[in-house]
Amino acid sequence: MKSLAEPVSRRTLLRAGGATAAALALWPALSSAEVLAAPTLVDPYSGAIPLVFPLRWKTYQSPVQNNWHASREGQLYEWSHQDSSTARAHDGVDVYPRSSALPTVYAPFTAKIAAVCTRSDNTLSATVNYQISATTPPPWDYSTGIDNVANLPLYGNFVWLYSTDPRSAGYFVFFCHLQNEPTLRALAPDQTVTTTTALGVMGDTGNAQGTPQLHVEVHYPSGNGFACTHCTPTKTVTSIDPFNSLANATRR
């Protein structure tokens, strides 16, 4: 029998039925080449995937602190980790700038753009430009996220990456709270990026308004998830603790 913390497969999740199954059914199956290239799934609480840190050294506060699963305001979504039946837990780790000079954000591995979202302003009435890959879409449509306490978009401007690095093939990384500026706006779904590719600039969009930061999430490859025993109640989710991936990342 699988432990509750052990990753579960697409087939197992789809058998479970409900909203999670419906969402995962939209994900395309990995191709044979991707399945062969993909490593064994890392432990969702202590595992790490190989990364080059997304920010240049000395442009961010170090050491990075792990605030994965910290309590957060606002409503729950299908993708949300939970502190209770009504309270949301933090799905990622936040990285803060070292000074008022906000740093450029780079791709942490060789990847394809899975989705990119820019908003005309940081309000709920903004015009949203959300572009998504037809072949490697992200696990969730985060463009709909709202912080209903602050009355702000939850994530602001963001980008999803789909790893094509053989050491982490199929994993997704999500960066948000970015500025709406030309580098981010120039990204396109299915565009190939490498560790030297600039993705955008750290910002304070979404519910980070007034506090610039880079919110980072790591998600299992398409069709995989885990029963989060750190959630109350236990819930099947796809985003794993990104802290060890960041803490062990190659310095840029």
C-alpha positions as MATLAB code, in Angstrom:
seq = 'MKSLAEPVSRRTLLRAGGATAAALALWPALSSAEVLAAPTLVDPYSGAIPLVFPLRWKTYQSPVQNNWHASREGQLYEWSHQDSSTARAHDGVDVYPRSSALPTVYAPFTAKIAAVCTRSDNTLSATVNYQISATTPPPWDYSTGIDNVANLPLYGNFVWLYSTDPRSAGYFVFFCHLQNEPTLRALAPDQTVTTTTALGVMGDTGNAQGTPQLHVEVHYPSGNGFACTHCTPTKTVTSIDPFNSLANATRR';
ca = [
       0.000    0.000    0.000;
       1.268    3.500   -0.804;
       2.063    5.778    2.115;
       0.107    9.034    2.056;
       3.289   10.974    1.263;
       4.221    8.753   -1.681;
       3.629   10.153   -5.171;
       0.630    8.656   -6.921;
       0.165    8.111  -10.620;
      -2.259    9.602  -13.128;
      -4.173    6.304  -13.195;
      -4.552    6.264   -9.395;
      -5.690    9.895   -9.332;
      -8.200    9.416  -12.124;
      -9.694    6.415  -10.317;
     -10.280    8.719   -7.345;
     -12.839   10.751   -9.315;
     -14.036   14.227   -8.373;
     -12.542   17.623   -9.158;
      -8.933   16.436   -8.909;
      -9.529   13.683  -11.423;
     -11.370   16.035  -13.742;
      -8.499   18.509  -13.688;
      -5.827   15.865  -14.198;
      -7.767   14.346  -17.062;
      -7.036   17.521  -19.009;
      -3.293   16.936  -18.797;
      -1.716   15.235  -21.807;
       0.020   11.945  -21.124;
       3.816   12.061  -21.268;
       5.246   10.732  -24.514;
       7.307    7.520  -24.431;
      10.504    9.555  -24.740;
       9.526   11.768  -21.818;
       8.600    8.798  -19.648;
      11.966    7.184  -20.353;
      13.799   10.427  -19.611;
      11.906   11.308  -16.448;
      13.597   10.415  -13.154;
      11.873    8.690  -10.247;
       9.638   11.291   -8.626;
      11.319   13.075   -5.743;
       9.863   13.002   -2.242;
       7.315   15.858   -2.035;
       8.599   17.082    1.346;
      12.373   16.585    1.201;
      13.262   15.942   -2.444;
      14.975   18.290   -4.875;
      15.269   18.656   -8.622;
      18.459   20.120  -10.179;
      18.207   23.879  -10.683;
      20.323   26.877  -11.438;
      19.103   29.537   -9.012;
      16.696   31.848  -10.893;
      18.341   35.049   -9.575;
      21.934   36.214   -9.726;
      23.924   35.746   -6.530;
      23.816   38.726   -4.142;
      20.644   40.139   -5.706;
      18.405   38.330   -3.179;
      18.261   37.796    0.564;
      20.267   34.723    1.527;
      19.875   32.173    2.951;
      16.415   31.640    1.476;
      13.835   30.865    4.140;
      11.344   28.035    3.750;
       7.809   29.407    4.090;
       6.138   26.540    2.223;
       2.854   25.731    3.989;
       2.789   28.978    5.965;
      -0.767   30.181    6.557;
      -2.123   32.531    3.911;
      -5.247   34.682    3.577;
      -7.806   34.250    0.848;
      -9.982   31.553   -0.610;
      -9.141   27.943   -1.376;
      -8.743   26.613   -4.899;
      -8.583   23.071   -6.274;
      -4.784   23.371   -6.379;
      -4.420   24.845   -2.877;
      -2.674   23.197    0.020;
      -4.796   23.590    3.145;
      -4.387   24.490    6.831;
      -8.023   23.604    7.502;
     -11.265   23.107    5.624;
     -11.377   26.874    4.991;
      -7.760   28.138    5.322;
      -5.115   28.115    2.589;
      -1.485   27.080    3.095;
       1.366   28.574    1.061;
       2.059   26.500   -2.056;
       5.573   27.832   -2.709;
       8.641   29.597   -1.317;
       9.165   33.361   -1.507;
      12.536   34.895   -2.362;
      13.101   38.570   -1.498;
      15.389   41.174   -3.088;
      18.583   42.254   -1.347;
      18.069   45.926   -2.222;
      15.628   48.244   -3.948;
      17.157   47.216   -7.287;
      14.820   44.436   -8.377;
      16.653   41.552  -10.084;
      16.095   39.802  -13.389;
      14.553   36.324  -13.168;
      16.139   33.570  -15.290;
      15.051   30.081  -16.320;
      16.402   27.544  -13.801;
      16.804   24.726  -16.354;
      16.347   23.966  -20.038;
      12.616   24.146  -20.585;
       9.658   25.141  -22.682;
       7.283   27.943  -21.758;
       4.119   26.195  -20.581;
       2.135   29.387  -19.970;
       2.644   33.105  -19.455;
       0.246   35.665  -17.992;
       0.388   39.455  -17.946;
      -2.180   41.869  -16.594;
      -2.729   45.472  -17.683;
      -2.703   46.549  -14.027;
      -2.846   44.998  -10.589;
      -6.616   45.096  -10.140;
      -9.385   42.554  -10.501;
     -10.727   44.491  -13.477;
      -7.448   44.349  -15.411;
      -7.214   43.060  -18.954;
      -5.586   39.626  -18.707;
      -3.387   38.176  -21.439;
      -3.017   34.473  -20.624;
      -1.231   32.298  -23.193;
      -0.908   28.541  -22.749;
       0.885   25.716  -24.534;
      -1.327   23.287  -26.433;
       1.167   20.441  -25.931;
       2.652   20.965  -22.443;
       0.089   23.020  -20.497;
       0.629   23.655  -16.774;
      -1.395   21.630  -14.265;
      -3.611   24.579  -13.306;
      -4.966   27.821  -14.740;
      -3.612   30.263  -12.167;
      -4.860   33.288  -14.120;
      -8.180   32.914  -12.282;
      -6.679   33.105   -8.772;
      -8.024   35.900   -6.557;
      -7.074   37.003   -3.051;
     -10.589   37.771   -1.865;
      -9.317   39.371    1.363;
      -6.981   41.897   -0.264;
      -9.241   42.098   -3.356;
      -6.241   41.587   -5.621;
      -5.254   39.016   -8.223;
      -3.526   36.213   -6.369;
      -0.431   35.770   -8.543;
      -0.179   38.882  -10.728;
       2.104   38.417  -13.732;
       3.596   34.942  -14.008;
       5.253   32.248  -16.098;
       5.083   28.444  -16.030;
       8.030   26.356  -17.260;
       8.003   22.720  -18.403;
      11.385   21.047  -17.863;
      13.083   19.368  -20.831;
      16.260   18.715  -18.836;
      16.702   14.894  -18.694;
      17.353   15.143  -14.929;
      13.947   16.700  -14.254;
      11.980   15.997  -17.418;
       8.308   16.907  -17.148;
       8.492   18.852  -13.877;
       6.864   22.286  -13.847;
       8.251   25.413  -12.176;
       6.084   28.463  -11.560;
       7.308   32.048  -10.978;
       4.931   34.878  -10.103;
       4.566   38.481   -8.838;
       6.668   39.555  -11.840;
       6.591   43.007  -13.382;
       4.625   43.545  -16.581;
       7.589   44.527  -18.761;
       8.930   43.730  -22.252;
      10.953   40.620  -21.337;
       7.962   38.811  -19.859;
       5.600   40.038  -22.558;
       7.937   38.690  -25.260;
       7.672   35.098  -23.982;
       5.493   32.723  -25.977;
       4.059   29.255  -25.277;
       6.362   26.404  -26.380;
       9.341   28.754  -26.643;
      12.567   26.979  -25.684;
      14.553   28.570  -22.862;
      17.886   27.755  -21.234;
      19.522   28.768  -17.964;
      20.786   31.952  -19.641;
      17.304   33.055  -20.750;
      15.840   36.047  -18.922;
      12.145   35.525  -18.163;
      11.259   38.821  -16.528;
      11.915   41.059  -13.541;
      10.964   40.526   -9.905;
       7.974   42.617   -8.902;
       5.150   43.069   -6.425;
       2.130   42.227   -8.561;
      -0.722   40.076   -7.335;
      -1.181   39.947   -3.582;
       2.516   40.760   -3.064;
       1.600   44.426   -3.659;
       4.058   46.625   -1.769;
       6.450   43.740   -1.001;
       8.544   42.725   -4.031;
       9.322   39.011   -4.118;
       9.648   35.974   -6.348;
       7.166   33.228   -5.483;
       8.487   29.832   -6.639;
       6.567   26.578   -6.960;
       7.643   23.130   -8.174;
       4.985   20.725   -9.487;
       5.178   17.040  -10.321;
       5.135   15.985  -13.983;
       1.773   15.840  -15.728;
      -0.550   13.183  -14.330;
       1.177   12.845  -10.950;
       0.302   14.140   -7.501;
       0.526   13.166   -3.846;
      -1.743   12.948   -0.836;
      -0.462   15.844    1.264;
      -0.289   14.689    4.884;
       0.911   18.192    5.853;
      -2.500   19.480    4.758;
      -5.513   19.560    7.064;
      -7.483   17.695    5.882;
      -5.250   15.463    3.744;
      -5.596   16.529    0.119;
      -4.243   15.350   -3.232;
      -2.106   18.123   -4.754;
       0.683   18.557   -7.315;
       2.944   21.266   -5.849;
       5.819   19.931   -3.759;
       8.096   21.768   -1.319;
      10.517   23.744   -3.537;
      12.866   24.707   -0.717;
      15.462   21.948   -1.166;
      15.552   22.546   -4.908;
      16.341   26.218   -4.254;
      18.699   25.583   -1.339;
      20.726   23.121   -3.409;
      20.554   25.082   -6.652;
      23.716   26.013   -8.531;
      24.651   29.608   -7.780;
      24.193   31.948  -10.742;
];
